[in-house]
Amino acid sequence: MAGAEAAVRASIDSDRDCTEKALAQMELRRKINLLIGEWKAAGGGDVLPDVRNPVRLHFVKTVGRSGRAISRR
């Protein structure tokens, strides 16, 4: 999806026709919306990931030689 958006932007910035790329991007969005609708109809209720609210990675640090891991936030 991000690649399709970047291709459309690059075409627009270069003042080229982006009709096909934009239609492909809209088709991807339609498919994603259908998948989300099916997921919700099947009982999905979790919060879906969003690029505006990225999931933070938790780094794991081992303590000494014991191999015990401590999660850092």
Jmol script that loads the backbone (N, CA, C; Angstrom):
load data "model"
ATOM      1  N   MET A   1       0.833  -1.185   0.000  1.00  0.00           N
ATOM      2  CA  MET A   1       0.000   0.000   0.000  1.00  0.00           C
ATOM      3  C   MET A   1       0.878   1.249   0.000  1.00  0.00           C
ATOM      4  N   ALA A   2       1.890   1.247   0.841  1.00  0.00           N
ATOM      5  CA  ALA A   2       2.774   2.414   0.896  1.00  0.00           C
ATOM      6  C   ALA A   2       3.499   2.602  -0.436  1.00  0.00           C
ATOM      7  N   GLY A   3       3.846   1.495  -1.081  1.00  0.00           N
ATOM      8  CA  GLY A   3       4.515   1.577  -2.378  1.00  0.00           C
ATOM      9  C   GLY A   3       3.608   2.181  -3.439  1.00  0.00           C
ATOM     10  N   ALA A   4       2.338   1.813  -3.397  1.00  0.00           N
ATOM     11  CA  ALA A   4       1.376   2.367  -4.356  1.00  0.00           C
ATOM     12  C   ALA A   4       1.210   3.864  -4.136  1.00  0.00           C
ATOM     13  N   GLU A   5       1.126   4.278  -2.879  1.00  0.00           N
ATOM     14  CA  GLU A   5       0.991   5.706  -2.578  1.00  0.00           C
ATOM     15  C   GLU A   5       2.219   6.475  -3.021  1.00  0.00           C
ATOM     16  N   ALA A   6       3.399   5.888  -2.804  1.00  0.00           N
ATOM     17  CA  ALA A   6       4.638   6.548  -3.215  1.00  0.00           C
ATOM     18  C   ALA A   6       4.712   6.676  -4.738  1.00  0.00           C
ATOM     19  N   ALA A   7       4.246   5.652  -5.446  1.00  0.00           N
ATOM     20  CA  ALA A   7       4.264   5.698  -6.910  1.00  0.00           C
ATOM     21  C   ALA A   7       3.339   6.791  -7.434  1.00  0.00           C
ATOM     22  N   VAL A   8       2.179   6.932  -6.825  1.00  0.00           N
ATOM     23  CA  VAL A   8       1.240   7.987  -7.240  1.00  0.00           C
ATOM     24  C   VAL A   8       1.853   9.358  -6.972  1.00  0.00           C
ATOM     25  N   ARG A   9       2.438   9.516  -5.789  1.00  0.00           N
ATOM     26  CA  ARG A   9       3.061  10.803  -5.449  1.00  0.00           C
ATOM     27  C   ARG A   9       4.197  11.146  -6.403  1.00  0.00           C
ATOM     28  N   ALA A  10       5.019  10.135  -6.722  1.00  0.00           N
ATOM     29  CA  ALA A  10       6.151  10.369  -7.628  1.00  0.00           C
ATOM     30  C   ALA A  10       5.646  10.788  -9.012  1.00  0.00           C
ATOM     31  N   SER A  11       4.579  10.154  -9.475  1.00  0.00           N
ATOM     32  CA  SER A  11       4.011  10.525 -10.777  1.00  0.00           C
ATOM     33  C   SER A  11       3.475  11.946 -10.762  1.00  0.00           C
ATOM     34  N   ILE A  12       2.788  12.303  -9.685  1.00  0.00           N
ATOM     35  CA  ILE A  12       2.237  13.659  -9.573  1.00  0.00           C
ATOM     36  C   ILE A  12       3.359  14.685  -9.502  1.00  0.00           C
ATOM     37  N   ASP A  13       4.388  14.377  -8.692  1.00  0.00           N
ATOM     38  CA  ASP A  13       5.517  15.312  -8.562  1.00  0.00           C
ATOM     39  C   ASP A  13       6.248  15.510  -9.883  1.00  0.00           C
ATOM     40  N   SER A  14       6.265  14.469 -10.709  1.00  0.00           N
ATOM     41  CA  SER A  14       6.944  14.557 -12.005  1.00  0.00           C
ATOM     42  C   SER A  14       6.017  15.063 -13.104  1.00  0.00           C
ATOM     43  N   ASP A  15       4.778  15.430 -12.703  1.00  0.00           N
ATOM     44  CA  ASP A  15       3.777  15.942 -13.642  1.00  0.00           C
ATOM     45  C   ASP A  15       3.474  14.922 -14.750  1.00  0.00           C
ATOM     46  N   ARG A  16       3.342  13.635 -14.319  1.00  0.00           N
ATOM     47  CA  ARG A  16       2.993  12.565 -15.242  1.00  0.00           C
ATOM     48  C   ARG A  16       1.613  12.027 -14.900  1.00  0.00           C
ATOM     49  N   ASP A  17       1.026  11.312 -15.848  1.00  0.00           N
ATOM     50  CA  ASP A  17      -0.293  10.709 -15.641  1.00  0.00           C
ATOM     51  C   ASP A  17      -0.179   9.593 -14.595  1.00  0.00           C
ATOM     52  N   CYS A  18      -1.031   9.645 -13.591  1.00  0.00           N
ATOM     53  CA  CYS A  18      -0.994   8.649 -12.519  1.00  0.00           C
ATOM     54  C   CYS A  18      -2.314   7.891 -12.412  1.00  0.00           C
ATOM     55  N   THR A  19      -3.109   7.910 -13.475  1.00  0.00           N
ATOM     56  CA  THR A  19      -4.436   7.310 -13.434  1.00  0.00           C
ATOM     57  C   THR A  19      -4.384   5.841 -13.067  1.00  0.00           C
ATOM     58  N   GLU A  20      -3.554   5.064 -13.750  1.00  0.00           N
ATOM     59  CA  GLU A  20      -3.482   3.622 -13.483  1.00  0.00           C
ATOM     60  C   GLU A  20      -2.994   3.338 -12.072  1.00  0.00           C
ATOM     61  N   LYS A  21      -1.987   4.061 -11.637  1.00  0.00           N
ATOM     62  CA  LYS A  21      -1.442   3.845 -10.295  1.00  0.00           C
ATOM     63  C   LYS A  21      -2.452   4.251  -9.222  1.00  0.00           C
ATOM     64  N   ALA A  22      -3.171   5.329  -9.468  1.00  0.00           N
ATOM     65  CA  ALA A  22      -4.177   5.776  -8.500  1.00  0.00           C
ATOM     66  C   ALA A  22      -5.343   4.788  -8.434  1.00  0.00           C
ATOM     67  N   LEU A  23      -5.739   4.241  -9.579  1.00  0.00           N
ATOM     68  CA  LEU A  23      -6.802   3.233  -9.585  1.00  0.00           C
ATOM     69  C   LEU A  23      -6.361   1.964  -8.856  1.00  0.00           C
ATOM     70  N   ALA A  24      -5.092   1.577  -9.030  1.00  0.00           N
ATOM     71  CA  ALA A  24      -4.569   0.411  -8.319  1.00  0.00           C
ATOM     72  C   ALA A  24      -4.555   0.667  -6.816  1.00  0.00           C
ATOM     73  N   GLN A  25      -4.205   1.888  -6.414  1.00  0.00           N
ATOM     74  CA  GLN A  25      -4.204   2.250  -4.994  1.00  0.00           C
ATOM     75  C   GLN A  25      -5.623   2.188  -4.427  1.00  0.00           C
ATOM     76  N   MET A  26      -6.595   2.696  -5.162  1.00  0.00           N
ATOM     77  CA  MET A  26      -7.983   2.651  -4.693  1.00  0.00           C
ATOM     78  C   MET A  26      -8.489   1.214  -4.588  1.00  0.00           C
ATOM     79  N   GLU A  27      -8.051   0.350  -5.512  1.00  0.00           N
ATOM     80  CA  GLU A  27      -8.433  -1.061  -5.461  1.00  0.00           C
ATOM     81  C   GLU A  27      -7.846  -1.734  -4.211  1.00  0.00           C
ATOM     82  N   LEU A  28      -6.602  -1.394  -3.872  1.00  0.00           N
ATOM     83  CA  LEU A  28      -5.994  -1.930  -2.651  1.00  0.00           C
ATOM     84  C   LEU A  28      -6.770  -1.486  -1.411  1.00  0.00           C
ATOM     85  N   ARG A  29      -7.159  -0.228  -1.387  1.00  0.00           N
ATOM     86  CA  ARG A  29      -7.939   0.276  -0.249  1.00  0.00           C
ATOM     87  C   ARG A  29      -9.292  -0.422  -0.149  1.00  0.00           C
ATOM     88  N   ARG A  30      -9.913  -0.689  -1.311  1.00  0.00           N
ATOM     89  CA  ARG A  30     -11.195  -1.391  -1.322  1.00  0.00           C
ATOM     90  C   ARG A  30     -11.046  -2.799  -0.754  1.00  0.00           C
ATOM     91  N   LYS A  31      -9.969  -3.491  -1.153  1.00  0.00           N
ATOM     92  CA  LYS A  31      -9.721  -4.848  -0.659  1.00  0.00           C
ATOM     93  C   LYS A  31      -9.479  -4.848   0.849  1.00  0.00           C
ATOM     94  N   ILE A  32      -8.724  -3.866   1.324  1.00  0.00           N
ATOM     95  CA  ILE A  32      -8.454  -3.781   2.765  1.00  0.00           C
ATOM     96  C   ILE A  32      -9.751  -3.537   3.527  1.00  0.00           C
ATOM     97  N   ASN A  33     -10.590  -2.652   3.013  1.00  0.00           N
ATOM     98  CA  ASN A  33     -11.872  -2.387   3.670  1.00  0.00           C
ATOM     99  C   ASN A  33     -12.754  -3.632   3.695  1.00  0.00           C
ATOM    100  N   LEU A  34     -12.755  -4.407   2.610  1.00  0.00           N
ATOM    101  CA  LEU A  34     -13.517  -5.657   2.588  1.00  0.00           C
ATOM    102  C   LEU A  34     -12.985  -6.647   3.622  1.00  0.00           C
ATOM    103  N   LEU A  35     -11.658  -6.770   3.702  1.00  0.00           N
ATOM    104  CA  LEU A  35     -11.055  -7.683   4.675  1.00  0.00           C
ATOM    105  C   LEU A  35     -11.378  -7.265   6.107  1.00  0.00           C
ATOM    106  N   ILE A  36     -11.333  -5.977   6.384  1.00  0.00           N
ATOM    107  CA  ILE A  36     -11.662  -5.487   7.722  1.00  0.00           C
ATOM    108  C   ILE A  36     -13.133  -5.761   8.024  1.00  0.00           C
ATOM    109  N   GLY A  37     -14.005  -5.562   7.043  1.00  0.00           N
ATOM    110  CA  GLY A  37     -15.421  -5.851   7.238  1.00  0.00           C
ATOM    111  C   GLY A  37     -15.664  -7.322   7.534  1.00  0.00           C
ATOM    112  N   GLU A  38     -14.987  -8.210   6.804  1.00  0.00           N
ATOM    113  CA  GLU A  38     -15.122  -9.645   7.056  1.00  0.00           C
ATOM    114  C   GLU A  38     -14.602 -10.010   8.434  1.00  0.00           C
ATOM    115  N   TRP A  39     -13.485  -9.407   8.814  1.00  0.00           N
ATOM    116  CA  TRP A  39     -12.886  -9.673  10.124  1.00  0.00           C
ATOM    117  C   TRP A  39     -13.834  -9.250  11.246  1.00  0.00           C
ATOM    118  N   LYS A  40     -14.440  -8.076  11.110  1.00  0.00           N
ATOM    119  CA  LYS A  40     -15.384  -7.599  12.118  1.00  0.00           C
ATOM    120  C   LYS A  40     -16.632  -8.465  12.157  1.00  0.00           C
ATOM    121  N   ALA A  41     -17.111  -8.908  10.992  1.00  0.00           N
ATOM    122  CA  ALA A  41     -18.294  -9.771  10.936  1.00  0.00           C
ATOM    123  C   ALA A  41     -18.022 -11.121  11.588  1.00  0.00           C
ATOM    124  N   ALA A  42     -16.764 -11.557  11.575  1.00  0.00           N
ATOM    125  CA  ALA A  42     -16.389 -12.830  12.176  1.00  0.00           C
ATOM    126  C   ALA A  42     -16.134 -12.694  13.674  1.00  0.00           C
ATOM    127  N   GLY A  43     -16.342 -11.497  14.215  1.00  0.00           N
ATOM    128  CA  GLY A  43     -16.185 -11.295  15.653  1.00  0.00           C
ATOM    129  C   GLY A  43     -14.926 -10.571  16.061  1.00  0.00           C
ATOM    130  N   GLY A  44     -14.169 -10.094  15.108  1.00  0.00           N
ATOM    131  CA  GLY A  44     -12.949  -9.359  15.430  1.00  0.00           C
ATOM    132  C   GLY A  44     -13.277  -8.047  16.112  1.00  0.00           C
ATOM    133  N   GLY A  45     -12.684  -7.816  17.253  1.00  0.00           N
ATOM    134  CA  GLY A  45     -12.972  -6.585  17.967  1.00  0.00           C
ATOM    135  C   GLY A  45     -11.732  -5.902  18.499  1.00  0.00           C
ATOM    136  N   ASP A  46     -10.557  -6.475  18.224  1.00  0.00           N
ATOM    137  CA  ASP A  46      -9.308  -5.866  18.676  1.00  0.00           C
ATOM    138  C   ASP A  46      -9.057  -4.569  17.923  1.00  0.00           C
ATOM    139  N   VAL A  47      -8.240  -3.730  18.504  1.00  0.00           N
ATOM    140  CA  VAL A  47      -7.856  -2.486  17.844  1.00  0.00           C
ATOM    141  C   VAL A  47      -6.813  -2.832  16.790  1.00  0.00           C
ATOM    142  N   LEU A  48      -7.061  -2.415  15.560  1.00  0.00           N
ATOM    143  CA  LEU A  48      -6.130  -2.690  14.477  1.00  0.00           C
ATOM    144  C   LEU A  48      -4.982  -1.692  14.506  1.00  0.00           C
ATOM    145  N   PRO A  49      -3.785  -2.123  14.055  1.00  0.00           N
ATOM    146  CA  PRO A  49      -2.645  -1.199  14.025  1.00  0.00           C
ATOM    147  C   PRO A  49      -2.914  -0.036  13.078  1.00  0.00           C
ATOM    148  N   ASP A  50      -2.354   1.112  13.406  1.00  0.00           N
ATOM    149  CA  ASP A  50      -2.561   2.323  12.629  1.00  0.00           C
ATOM    150  C   ASP A  50      -1.218   3.022  12.475  1.00  0.00           C
ATOM    151  N   VAL A  51      -0.939   3.543  11.306  1.00  0.00           N
ATOM    152  CA  VAL A  51       0.344   4.213  11.088  1.00  0.00           C
ATOM    153  C   VAL A  51       0.471   5.478  11.924  1.00  0.00           C
ATOM    154  N   ARG A  52      -0.654   6.032  12.357  1.00  0.00           N
ATOM    155  CA  ARG A  52      -0.592   7.225  13.199  1.00  0.00           C
ATOM    156  C   ARG A  52      -0.301   6.866  14.648  1.00  0.00           C
ATOM    157  N   ASN A  53      -0.449   5.590  14.997  1.00  0.00           N
ATOM    158  CA  ASN A  53      -0.186   5.117  16.352  1.00  0.00           C
ATOM    159  C   ASN A  53       0.665   3.855  16.253  1.00  0.00           C
ATOM    160  N   PRO A  54       1.958   4.001  15.893  1.00  0.00           N
ATOM    161  CA  PRO A  54       2.787   2.826  15.658  1.00  0.00           C
ATOM    162  C   PRO A  54       3.018   2.013  16.933  1.00  0.00           C
ATOM    163  N   VAL A  55       3.141   0.720  16.753  1.00  0.00           N
ATOM    164  CA  VAL A  55       3.427  -0.164  17.871  1.00  0.00           C
ATOM    165  C   VAL A  55       4.890   0.029  18.235  1.00  0.00           C
ATOM    166  N   ARG A  56       5.142   0.234  19.499  1.00  0.00           N
ATOM    167  CA  ARG A  56       6.519   0.434  19.940  1.00  0.00           C
ATOM    168  C   ARG A  56       7.192  -0.908  20.170  1.00  0.00           C
ATOM    169  N   LEU A  57       8.443  -0.979  19.775  1.00  0.00           N
ATOM    170  CA  LEU A  57       9.206  -2.199  19.985  1.00  0.00           C
ATOM    171  C   LEU A  57       9.742  -2.216  21.406  1.00  0.00           C
ATOM    172  N   HIS A  58       9.732  -3.382  22.000  1.00  0.00           N
ATOM    173  CA  HIS A  58      10.291  -3.539  23.338  1.00  0.00           C
ATOM    174  C   HIS A  58      11.655  -4.195  23.201  1.00  0.00           C
ATOM    175  N   PHE A  59      12.688  -3.513  23.653  1.00  0.00           N
ATOM    176  CA  PHE A  59      14.033  -4.048  23.579  1.00  0.00           C
ATOM    177  C   PHE A  59      14.246  -4.989  24.755  1.00  0.00           C
ATOM    178  N   VAL A  60      14.972  -6.059  24.500  1.00  0.00           N
ATOM    179  CA  VAL A  60      15.260  -7.031  25.545  1.00  0.00           C
ATOM    180  C   VAL A  60      16.733  -6.942  25.865  1.00  0.00           C
ATOM    181  N   LYS A  61      17.038  -6.806  27.153  1.00  0.00           N
ATOM    182  CA  LYS A  61      18.421  -6.698  27.604  1.00  0.00           C
ATOM    183  C   LYS A  61      18.692  -7.866  28.536  1.00  0.00           C
ATOM    184  N   THR A  62      19.800  -8.571  28.283  1.00  0.00           N
ATOM    185  CA  THR A  62      20.148  -9.676  29.169  1.00  0.00           C
ATOM    186  C   THR A  62      20.966  -9.132  30.329  1.00  0.00           C
ATOM    187  N   VAL A  63      20.778  -9.729  31.494  1.00  0.00           N
ATOM    188  CA  VAL A  63      21.466  -9.285  32.697  1.00  0.00           C
ATOM    189  C   VAL A  63      22.583 -10.264  33.002  1.00  0.00           C
ATOM    190  N   GLY A  64      23.817  -9.746  33.008  1.00  0.00           N
ATOM    191  CA  GLY A  64      24.965 -10.589  33.351  1.00  0.00           C
ATOM    192  C   GLY A  64      25.083 -11.791  32.437  1.00  0.00           C
ATOM    193  N   ARG A  65      25.569 -12.904  33.021  1.00  0.00           N
ATOM    194  CA  ARG A  65      25.758 -14.121  32.253  1.00  0.00           C
ATOM    195  C   ARG A  65      24.626 -15.113  32.467  1.00  0.00           C
ATOM    196  N   SER A  66      23.681 -14.769  33.294  1.00  0.00           N
ATOM    197  CA  SER A  66      22.599 -15.700  33.618  1.00  0.00           C
ATOM    198  C   SER A  66      21.666 -15.936  32.437  1.00  0.00           C
ATOM    199  N   GLY A  67      21.656 -15.031  31.473  1.00  0.00           N
ATOM    200  CA  GLY A  67      20.779 -15.183  30.321  1.00  0.00           C
ATOM    201  C   GLY A  67      19.354 -14.727  30.598  1.00  0.00           C
ATOM    202  N   ARG A  68      19.105 -14.251  31.816  1.00  0.00           N
ATOM    203  CA  ARG A  68      17.765 -13.762  32.148  1.00  0.00           C
ATOM    204  C   ARG A  68      17.530 -12.460  31.387  1.00  0.00           C
ATOM    205  N   ALA A  69      16.374 -12.341  30.813  1.00  0.00           N
ATOM    206  CA  ALA A  69      16.066 -11.154  30.012  1.00  0.00           C
ATOM    207  C   ALA A  69      15.166 -10.212  30.789  1.00  0.00           C
ATOM    208  N   ILE A  70      15.412  -8.929  30.615  1.00  0.00           N
ATOM    209  CA  ILE A  70      14.577  -7.883  31.209  1.00  0.00           C
ATOM    210  C   ILE A  70      14.011  -7.055  30.070  1.00  0.00           C
ATOM    211  N   SER A  71      12.718  -6.881  30.072  1.00  0.00           N
ATOM    212  CA  SER A  71      12.071  -6.087  29.037  1.00  0.00           C
ATOM    213  C   SER A  71      12.151  -4.611  29.397  1.00  0.00           C
ATOM    214  N   ARG A  72      12.550  -3.796  28.425  1.00  0.00           N
ATOM    215  CA  ARG A  72      12.609  -2.338  28.629  1.00  0.00           C
ATOM    216  C   ARG A  72      11.511  -1.713  27.819  1.00  0.00           C
ATOM    217  N   ARG A  73      10.914  -0.681  28.355  1.00  0.00           N
ATOM    218  CA  ARG A  73       9.895   0.045  27.604  1.00  0.00           C
ATOM    219  C   ARG A  73      10.351   1.438  27.320  1.00  0.00           C
TER     220      ARG A  73
END
end "model"
wireframe off; spacefill off
backbone 0.3
color backbone group
